[in-house]
Amino acid sequence: MLRRFRHFMYCAVFFVAACVTVNIYFPAAAIQKAADQIVDDVTGTEGGQKPEKKPDTQSRFFDSLKDVSLGPKEAYAQDINVSTPAIRNIRKSMRENFQELRPFFVRGNVGENKSGFVEIRNTSDLNLKEKADVARLVDQMNGYRTALYGEVVKANRLDSNSLPQVQKIFANSWRGKSRTGWWVQNDDGGWEKK
């Protein structure tokens, strides 16, 4: 009986340690909150829609374990810093760029892709100057976004391998906070009007 109890305790300690380790090294919830704030700031969607989360059986299992009080529910190694001078400058540039890009979102010429970038979708209704403008604006915005994702990783001393995770979190925010009628790319690669 004592042997089973020890085995149970070892398993319980390992389980708790494993759960805490994930949150210490990559604070996804804090990054999601920061991403939502940045997207609101850039697009002017304060209090906008939250990104949709698709239910999956694995997350439901882990969500059901949150009620078990075996240790702290969340533990972060650090707060997320999105207020460095570099990030503030990028955000300012993104706001200005977005104001010029907005009409192309409204017309359906561009959309938010699943990778966290703006993508040109359809330019058939644009004249030659507008095609050049949209290409330039999309390139600029995607350059700013690349710089932003890198700066978030750098400012928070995250492992460089976490860049794809940061980018995915931002992609969910950009798509989730897009206006009704704008185009977003789903996780399977298909485009849909929001």
C-alpha positions in Angstrom: 0.0 0.0 0.0 2.8 2.4 0.9 4.5 1.6 -2.5 1.3 2.6 -4.4 1.0 5.8 -2.4 4.6 6.8 -3.2 4.1 6.0 -6.9 1.0 8.2 -6.8 2.9 11.1 -5.1 5.7 10.9 -7.6 3.3 11.0 -10.5 1.4 13.9 -8.9 4.6 16.0 -8.3 5.8 15.3 -11.9 2.4 16.3 -13.3 2.4 19.6 -11.4 6.0 20.4 -12.3 5.3 19.7 -16.0 2.3 22.0 -16.0 4.2 24.9 -14.4 7.2 24.4 -16.6 5.2 25.1 -19.7 3.9 28.5 -18.4 7.3 29.6 -17.0 9.1 29.3 -20.3 6.3 30.6 -22.6 3.7 32.9 -21.1 1.1 32.5 -23.9 -1.8 34.1 -22.0 0.3 37.2 -21.3 1.4 37.5 -24.9 -2.2 37.0 -26.1 -3.3 39.9 -23.9 -0.4 42.1 -25.2 -1.2 41.1 -28.8 -4.9 42.0 -28.4 -3.9 45.5 -27.0 -1.4 46.1 -29.8 -4.0 45.1 -32.5 -6.6 47.3 -30.8 -4.1 50.2 -30.8 -3.1 49.7 -34.5 -6.5 49.1 -35.9 -8.6 51.3 -33.6 -10.8 48.4 -32.5 -10.7 49.1 -28.7 -13.0 46.6 -27.0 -13.3 44.7 -30.3 -14.1 41.1 -30.9 -12.0 38.4 -29.2 -10.3 35.7 -31.4 -12.4 32.6 -31.8 -11.0 29.5 -30.1 -11.8 26.1 -31.6 -12.5 23.5 -29.0 -10.3 20.4 -28.9 -10.4 17.4 -26.7 -6.9 17.9 -25.3 -7.6 21.4 -24.1 -10.9 20.4 -22.6 -9.1 17.7 -20.6 -6.5 20.1 -19.3 -9.2 22.8 -18.6 -11.1 20.2 -16.4 -7.9 19.8 -14.3 -7.8 23.5 -13.5 -10.1 22.9 -10.5 -7.6 20.6 -8.9 -5.7 22.7 -6.4 -2.3 21.1 -6.5 -0.3 24.3 -6.9 -0.4 27.7 -8.5 -2.7 28.0 -11.5 -0.4 30.3 -13.4 3.2 31.1 -13.0 5.1 33.4 -15.3 8.8 33.9 -15.3 8.3 37.5 -16.3 5.8 40.2 -17.3 5.4 40.9 -21.0 7.1 44.1 -22.0 5.6 45.7 -25.2 6.6 49.2 -24.3 10.2 49.4 -25.4 11.2 52.4 -27.6 11.5 50.1 -30.6 8.1 48.6 -30.1 6.5 52.0 -29.6 8.0 53.2 -32.9 6.8 50.1 -34.7 3.3 50.5 -33.4 3.2 54.2 -34.4 4.3 53.3 -38.0 1.8 50.5 -38.1 -1.1 52.8 -37.1 -0.2 55.2 -39.9 0.2 52.4 -42.4 -3.0 50.8 -41.4 -5.0 54.0 -42.0 -3.8 53.9 -45.7 -4.4 50.2 -45.9 -7.9 50.2 -44.4 -9.8 51.0 -47.7 -8.2 47.9 -49.3 -9.5 45.7 -46.4 -12.9 47.2 -46.8 -12.9 46.5 -50.6 -11.7 42.9 -50.0 -8.4 43.4 -51.8 -6.4 42.3 -48.8 -7.0 40.1 -45.9 -5.4 38.7 -42.7 -3.6 35.4 -43.3 -3.1 32.6 -40.9 0.6 33.5 -40.4 0.1 36.9 -38.9 0.6 39.0 -42.1 -1.5 41.0 -44.5 -1.9 39.2 -47.9 -3.1 40.6 -51.2 -6.2 38.6 -52.3 -7.7 40.3 -55.3 -6.7 43.3 -57.3 -8.9 42.9 -60.4 -11.0 46.0 -59.5 -7.9 48.3 -58.9 -6.2 50.5 -61.4 -2.4 50.4 -62.0 -1.6 53.1 -59.4 -3.9 51.4 -56.7 -2.2 48.0 -57.4 1.2 49.6 -56.8 -0.1 51.4 -53.7 -1.6 48.2 -52.2 1.6 46.2 -52.9 3.7 48.9 -51.2 1.5 49.2 -48.2 1.2 45.4 -47.7 5.0 45.1 -47.9 5.5 47.9 -45.4 2.9 46.5 -43.0 4.4 43.0 -43.2 7.9 44.5 -42.5 6.5 46.2 -39.4 4.9 43.0 -38.2 8.1 41.0 -38.7 10.0 43.6 -36.7 7.3 43.7 -34.0 7.3 39.9 -33.5 11.0 39.9 -33.3 11.1 42.8 -30.8 8.5 41.1 -28.6 10.7 38.1 -28.4 13.8 40.2 -27.8 12.3 42.6 -25.2 11.0 39.7 -23.2 14.1 37.6 -23.5 12.2 34.7 -24.9 14.0 31.9 -26.7 14.4 32.6 -30.4 12.6 29.4 -31.1 9.5 31.0 -29.6 9.1 33.4 -32.5 6.6 31.1 -34.4 4.5 30.9 -31.2 4.5 34.7 -30.8 3.6 35.1 -34.5 0.7 32.6 -34.2 -0.7 34.4 -31.2 -0.6 37.7 -33.1 -2.1 36.0 -36.2 -5.1 34.9 -34.0 -5.5 38.5 -32.7 -5.3 40.1 -36.2 -7.9 37.7 -37.6 -10.1 37.7 -34.5 -10.3 41.5 -34.3 -10.9 42.0 -38.1 -14.0 43.9 -38.9 -17.2 42.1 -40.2 -17.0 41.8 -43.9 -13.2 41.7 -44.1 -11.3 38.6 -45.3 -9.4 36.3 -43.0 -7.6 33.1 -43.8 -8.6 30.1 -41.6 -6.1 27.6 -40.2 -6.7 25.3 -43.1 -5.6 28.0 -45.6 -9.1 28.8 -47.0 -10.3 32.4 -47.1 -13.6 33.5 -45.6 -15.4 36.7 -45.1 -15.8 37.6 -41.4 
